[in-house]
């Protein structure tokens, strides 16, 4: 019976749960981005001072207090970007010339506002233009230029500009700039700020913030996705269990709506398979059982037949009865409920070897280590008993080896018989198949030992293969190990 679905929740459709996961992840990512914008301080622009630029042009230090280091070069010709002096840069040029104590004609200045500069202005960091932007008259009033009425050219004789921390000429420069000073030998000393490194400190902080947000959101997303896919994993396990044992209990119907519907159909299929197998097994069992009656009548009627005819017919009747007995035994074993438990495979092989040795067989375990498997003890004893019986019957001996390879237990049973042709290695697992005269009913077999062994191995999730050996034939059994 399908359980009642409660939406939203673990029983909601997979599509709806995935949409919810995407929405939650998107909202979390947006929340982290907004938090980074609101909580992280804006990138601090590189701030230079006019005094630092003037000192660098005069050969002073290139290190600055708040900005990136300056770069100083000497060129024979003026850089291209400085050959045309923009009109809106005449006042900063005049301030720089005053700070240098040089004529304006020998000074060039170009400033290129960057994103940092615009962001700084937008955040209120620069509301009013500094004195350097307000003309030579303001510079004279601030003490940057002499009060002699000279507003261009060289300063008055005997006047030295006052620049440095706290002076009127210690004006801020924000953004990318280039300044040049002509030397006495008609060369140009060019100073510019170093390019912004990538990644910058602010970019590193942003990346670290986003990485921290990812580390917070990723585990939650993983757990949510795992909750969605967990029912699919249980569904796969149930399908694997059905392949090993058709009589396994039905799977519990839990999970999203699609998984619940698939599980319901899966359980219905499992029930139909059980009925199908049961009906076919019962039919074969009934036919085999009913064949015993006419065989008994034939045996009774042959009592008055001539001795030679009687011996031939009764031999055929005995073979048919042996086949029927084998079929009935197989059906009886398949119809019984299986009980799986943890078993030591080496102990099972030792029991099989002891039973075969008591009947006079040459059986020995030449290599073996304890390996634990999950299986039915009776079915496994029948599996290895049939293989050991075949090895002793057709090869004269059975040498058993057990080893653990990865996640599988491997059992090899070798004999020294005539072996089989390569084309018969797979055909030997067909019911009632006989390869040649060396492996026939005269040895007491009916051709069901290998099919029963393979059926039992595959019911446990393993398989049985026949391989040619150096001196005979080798049966290799693989079973899942714990």
C-alpha positions in Angstrom: 0.0 0.0 0.0 1.4 3.4 -1.0 1.8 5.7 2.0 0.0 9.0 2.1 2.1 11.8 0.5 2.6 14.9 2.5 3.8 17.9 0.5 6.1 19.7 0.9 8.5 17.2 2.5 10.5 14.1 1.7 7.6 12.7 -0.3 7.4 15.7 -2.7 8.2 15.2 -6.3 11.9 15.2 -7.2 11.5 18.1 -9.6 9.8 20.2 -6.8 12.6 19.4 -4.4 15.3 20.3 -6.9 13.6 23.6 -7.6 13.5 24.2 -3.9 17.2 23.4 -3.6 18.1 25.8 -6.4 16.0 28.6 -4.9 17.5 28.1 -1.5 21.0 28.1 -2.9 20.3 31.2 -5.0 18.9 33.1 -2.1 21.9 32.0 0.1 24.3 33.2 -2.6 22.5 36.5 -2.9 22.5 37.0 0.9 26.2 36.3 1.0 26.8 38.8 -1.7 24.7 41.5 0.0 26.4 40.9 3.3 29.8 41.3 1.6 28.7 44.6 0.1 27.2 45.9 3.3 29.8 44.6 5.8 33.1 44.9 3.9 34.6 48.3 3.7 35.0 49.8 0.2 38.4 49.5 -1.5 40.7 52.1 -0.2 42.0 54.2 -3.1 45.7 54.8 -3.5 46.2 58.3 -2.2 49.4 60.3 -3.1 50.4 63.8 -2.1 51.7 66.5 -4.3 54.8 66.8 -2.1 55.6 63.1 -2.7 55.4 63.5 -6.4 57.5 66.6 -6.3 60.2 64.9 -4.3 60.2 61.9 -6.6 60.7 64.2 -9.6 63.6 65.8 -7.8 65.2 62.4 -7.3 63.7 61.7 -3.8 62.3 58.5 -2.4 59.7 56.6 -4.4 57.9 55.1 -1.4 54.7 56.8 -0.4 52.7 56.9 2.8 49.3 55.7 1.6 49.7 54.7 -2.1 51.6 52.3 -4.2 55.3 52.9 -4.9 56.1 55.4 -7.6 58.0 54.6 -10.8 60.6 57.0 -12.1 62.1 57.0 -15.5 64.3 59.3 -17.6 63.3 59.8 -21.3 64.8 61.8 -24.1 61.4 62.7 -25.3 58.2 63.6 -23.6 55.7 60.6 -23.3 52.9 60.8 -25.9 50.1 61.2 -23.4 51.8 64.3 -21.9 52.5 66.2 -25.2 49.1 67.7 -25.1 48.2 69.2 -21.7 44.4 69.1 -21.0 42.9 72.4 -20.1 41.3 71.0 -17.0 44.7 70.0 -15.7 46.4 73.4 -15.9 45.7 74.2 -12.2 47.2 71.0 -10.9 50.1 71.5 -13.2 50.6 75.0 -11.7 50.5 73.6 -8.2 53.1 71.0 -9.1 55.3 73.6 -10.7 55.1 75.7 -7.6 56.0 72.8 -5.4 59.0 72.1 -7.7 60.0 75.7 -8.0 60.1 75.3 -11.7 58.4 77.1 -14.6 55.1 75.6 -15.7 56.5 75.2 -19.2 58.9 72.6 -17.9 56.2 70.6 -16.0 53.6 68.2 -17.3 50.8 66.5 -15.4 48.1 64.2 -16.4 45.6 62.4 -14.1 43.2 59.7 -15.1 40.4 59.0 -12.6 39.9 55.3 -12.0 37.0 53.3 -10.7 38.5 53.7 -7.2 38.5 57.5 -7.6 34.8 57.6 -8.8 33.8 55.2 -5.9 35.7 57.4 -3.5 33.9 60.5 -4.7 30.5 58.7 -4.7 31.0 57.7 -1.0 31.6 61.3 -0.1 35.4 61.1 0.2 36.0 64.2 -2.0 33.2 66.8 -1.8 35.3 70.0 -2.4 38.2 70.5 -4.7 41.5 71.0 -3.0 43.4 74.3 -3.3 45.4 72.9 -6.2 42.2 72.8 -8.2 41.1 76.4 -7.5 43.8 78.4 -9.3 47.0 80.2 -8.6 45.2 82.9 -6.6 44.0 80.4 -4.1 47.5 78.9 -4.0 48.9 82.3 -3.2 46.4 82.8 -0.4 47.3 79.4 1.0 51.0 80.3 0.9 51.8 77.9 -1.9 52.7 80.8 -4.3 54.3 84.2 -3.4 51.8 87.1 -3.1 53.5 89.0 -5.9 50.8 88.8 -8.5 52.8 86.3 -10.5 50.5 83.5 -11.4 52.6 81.8 -14.1 56.2 81.1 -14.9 58.9 80.8 -12.2 58.2 82.0 -8.7 59.7 85.2 -7.3 63.4 85.3 -6.6 64.3 84.2 -3.1 61.0 82.3 -2.6 61.1 78.6 -1.8 57.8 76.6 -1.9 56.6 75.1 1.3 55.4 71.5 0.8 55.3 68.6 3.1 52.9 67.0 5.6 50.4 69.6 6.8 51.3 72.3 4.2 49.0 73.7 1.7 50.9 72.0 -1.1 50.4 68.6 0.5 47.4 68.0 -1.7 45.9 64.5 -2.3 46.1 62.8 -5.7 43.7 59.9 -6.2 43.8 57.7 -9.3 46.3 57.0 -12.0 48.6 60.0 -12.8 51.7 60.8 -14.8 54.0 63.8 -14.0 57.1 64.9 -15.9 59.8 67.5 -15.3 62.2 68.8 -17.9 65.9 68.7 -16.9 68.7 71.1 -17.9 69.9 68.7 -20.6 66.4 68.7 -22.3 65.5 65.3 -21.0 62.4 64.4 -19.0 62.1 62.8 -15.6 58.7 61.0 -15.6 57.1 59.8 -12.5 53.9 57.7 -12.4 52.3 55.4 -9.9 52.8 51.7 -10.1 49.9 49.7 -11.7 47.4 48.2 -9.3 48.4 44.6 -8.5 46.1 41.7 -9.3 44.6 40.5 -7.2 44.4 43.5 -4.9 43.9 43.3 -1.2 40.3 44.2 -1.6 39.8 41.5 -4.2 41.4 38.9 -2.0 39.1 39.9 0.9 36.1 39.5 -1.4 37.2 36.1 -2.7 37.8 35.0 0.9 34.4 36.2 1.9 32.7 34.3 -1.0 34.8 31.2 -0.2 33.7 31.3 3.4 30.1 31.6 2.2 30.5 28.7 -0.1 31.9 26.6 2.8 28.8 27.4 4.7 26.3 26.8 1.9 27.9 23.7 0.4 27.4 21.3 3.3 23.8 22.3 3.6 23.3 21.8 -0.2 25.0 18.4 0.0 22.8 17.2 2.9 19.7 18.4 1.1 20.7 16.7 -2.2 21.7 13.5 -0.3 18.2 13.5 1.2 16.7 13.6 -2.3 18.9 10.8 -3.7 18.8 8.5 -0.7 15.5 6.8 -1.8 17.1 6.1 -5.2 20.0 4.4 -3.5 17.5 2.2 -1.5 15.7 1.5 -4.7 19.0 0.2 -6.3 19.7 -2.0 -3.3 16.2 -3.5 -3.5 16.7 -4.2 -7.2 20.1 -5.9 -6.5 18.5 -7.9 -3.7 15.7 -9.1 -6.1 18.3 -10.2 -8.6 19.9 -12.4 -5.9 16.8 -13.7 -4.3 13.3 -13.5 -5.9 11.8 -14.4 -2.6 13.3 -11.4 -0.8 10.9 -9.2 1.1 9.3 -6.3 -0.7 10.9 -2.9 -0.4 9.4 -0.2 1.8 7.7 2.5 -0.1 9.4 5.8 1.0 10.8 8.7 -0.8 9.7 11.3 -3.4 6.5 10.8 -5.3 8.3 9.4 -8.4 10.3 6.9 -6.3 7.1 5.9 -4.5 5.4 5.1 -7.8 8.4 3.3 -9.1 8.7 1.3 -5.9 5.0 0.3 -6.1 5.5 -0.9 -9.7 8.7 -2.7 -8.6 6.8 -4.6 -5.8 4.1 -5.5 -8.2 6.7 -6.9 -10.7 8.3 -8.8 -7.9 5.0 -10.4 -6.9 4.3 -11.4 -10.5 7.8 -12.9 -10.8 7.2 -15.0 -7.7 3.9 -16.2 -9.0 5.4 -17.0 -12.4 8.4 -18.9 -10.9 6.1 -20.7 -8.5 3.6 -21.7 -11.3 6.4 -23.0 -13.6 8.2 -24.8 -10.8 4.9 -26.5 -9.6 4.1 -27.5 -13.2 7.5 -29.1 -13.7 7.3 -30.8 -10.3 3.9 -32.2 -11.1 5.0 -33.5 -14.5 8.1 -35.1 -13.0 6.1 -36.7 -10.2 3.4 -38.0 -12.5 6.0 -39.6 -14.7 6.9 -42.0 -11.9 3.5 -43.8 -12.3 4.0 -45.0 -16.0 7.6 -45.8 -15.2 6.4 -48.1 -12.4 3.9 -49.8 -14.7 6.7 -50.3 -17.3 8.9 -51.9 -14.7 6.1 -54.2 -13.6 5.2 -55.2 -17.1 8.9 -56.0 -17.9 9.0 -58.7 -15.3 7.7 -61.3 -17.9 9.9 -60.0 -20.8 12.9 -61.9 -22.1 16.0 -61.3 -19.9 17.9 -59.5 -22.6 15.1 -57.1 -23.4 14.2 -56.7 -19.7 17.8 -55.7 -18.8 17.9 -53.0 -21.5 14.5 -51.5 -20.8 15.0 -51.5 -17.0 18.3 -49.7 -17.5 16.6 -46.9 -19.4 13.8 -46.8 -16.7 16.4 -46.5 -14.0 18.0 -43.5 -15.8 14.7 -41.8 -16.2 13.9 -42.3 -12.6 17.3 -40.8 -11.7 16.6 -37.8 -13.8 13.1 -37.4 -12.3 14.6 -37.7 -8.8 17.1 -35.0 -9.5 14.5 -32.7 -10.9 12.2 -33.2 -7.9 15.1 -32.6 -5.5 16.0 -29.4 -7.3 12.4 -28.2 -7.2 12.1 -29.1 -3.6 15.2 -27.1 -2.6 14.1 -24.1 -4.7 10.7 -24.1 -3.1 12.0 -23.9 0.4 12.4 -20.4 1.9 16.0 -19.2 2.1 17.6 -18.0 5.3 20.6 -15.8 4.8 23.3 -15.4 7.5 26.9 -14.5 7.9 29.0 -17.6 7.2 32.7 -18.5 7.3 33.2 -19.8 3.7 36.3 -21.8 4.8 34.2 -23.7 7.3 31.6 -24.6 4.7 34.3 -25.9 2.4 35.8 -28.0 5.2 32.4 -29.6 5.8 32.0 -30.4 2.1 35.5 -31.8 1.9 35.0 -34.0 5.0 31.7 -35.4 3.6 33.3 -36.2 0.3 36.3 -37.8 2.1 34.0 -40.0 4.1 32.6 -41.4 0.9 36.1 -42.3 -0.3 36.9 -39.2 -2.5 40.3 -37.8 -2.8 39.5 -34.2 -1.6 41.9 -31.7 0.0 41.9 -28.0 0.8 45.4 -26.9 -0.3 45.0 -23.2 0.3 42.5 -21.3 2.3 41.9 -18.3 4.6 38.8 -17.3 6.5 36.4 -15.3 4.4 33.0 -14.2 5.5 30.0 -14.2 3.2 26.3 -13.6 3.5 24.4 -16.7 2.3 22.3 -19.8 2.8 24.4 -22.6 4.3 22.4 -25.4 2.8 22.5 -23.9 -0.7 26.3 -23.2 -0.5 27.0 -26.8 0.7 24.9 -28.1 -2.3 26.8 -25.8 -4.6 30.3 -26.8 -3.6 29.2 -30.4 -3.0 28.1 -30.7 -6.6 31.4 -29.3 -7.9 33.5 -31.5 -5.6 31.4 -34.5 -6.6 32.0 -33.7 -10.3 35.7 -33.3 -9.8 36.1 -36.6 -7.9 33.7 -38.5 -10.3 35.3 -37.3 -13.6 38.8 -36.1 -12.5 39.7 -38.6 -9.8 40.5 -35.9 -7.2 39.4 -32.4 -6.0 41.9 -29.7 -4.9 40.2 -26.7 -3.3 41.7 -23.2 -3.0 40.0 -20.2 -1.3 41.3 -16.7 -1.5 40.0 -13.1 -1.0 40.3 -10.8 -4.0 39.0 -7.3 -3.4 35.4 -7.5 -2.5 34.9 -11.1 -3.7 35.6 -14.6 -2.3 37.1 -16.9 -5.0 37.0 -20.7 -4.7 38.8 -22.9 -7.2 38.1 -26.6 -7.4 40.5 -28.4 -9.7 40.7 -32.0 -10.9 43.1 -34.1 -13.1 40.4 -35.5 -15.5 40.2 -35.3 -19.3 38.7 -31.8 -19.2 36.4 -30.2 -21.7 36.8 -28.6 -25.1 36.6 -24.8 -25.0 33.2 -24.7 -26.8 31.8 -27.0 -24.1 32.8 -25.0 -21.1 29.6 -22.9 -21.2 27.3 -25.6 -22.6 28.1 -27.7 -19.6 25.8 -25.5 -17.5 22.7 -26.4 -19.6 20.4 -28.9 -17.9 21.0 -32.6 -18.9 23.9 -31.6 -21.1 26.6 -34.3 -21.6 29.8 -33.4 -23.4 31.3 -36.8 -24.2 31.4 -40.4 -23.1 33.9 -39.5 -20.3 31.2 -37.6 -18.5 28.0 -39.6 -18.9 25.3 -41.3 -16.9 27.4 -44.4 -16.4 29.2 -42.3 -13.7 26.0 -41.7 -11.9 25.1 -38.1 -13.1 22.0 -36.7 -14.7 23.4 -33.4 -16.0 21.9 -31.1 -13.3 24.9 -30.7 -11.0 26.4 -27.7 -12.8 23.1 -25.9 -13.5 22.2 -26.2 -9.8 25.6 -24.9 -8.8 25.4 -21.9 -11.1 21.8 -21.1 -10.0 22.9 -21.2 -6.3 25.9 -19.0 -7.0 24.0 -16.4 -8.9 21.3 -16.4 -6.2 24.0 -15.2 -3.9 25.2 -12.5 -6.3 28.1 -14.5 -7.7 28.8 -16.9 -10.5 30.5 -20.2 -11.6 32.8 -20.6 -14.5 34.7 -23.6 -15.9 38.3 -23.1 -17.0 40.8 -25.4 -18.6 43.7 -26.3 -16.2 47.2 -27.6 -16.9 46.0 -31.1 -15.9 42.3 -31.3 -16.1 39.5 -28.9 -15.4 39.0 -26.1 -12.9 35.7 -24.7 -11.6 35.9 -21.1 -10.3 33.2 -19.7 -8.0 33.0 -16.0 -7.1 30.8 -14.8 -4.2 30.5 -11.3 -2.7 32.6 -11.1 0.5 31.8 -9.1 3.6 
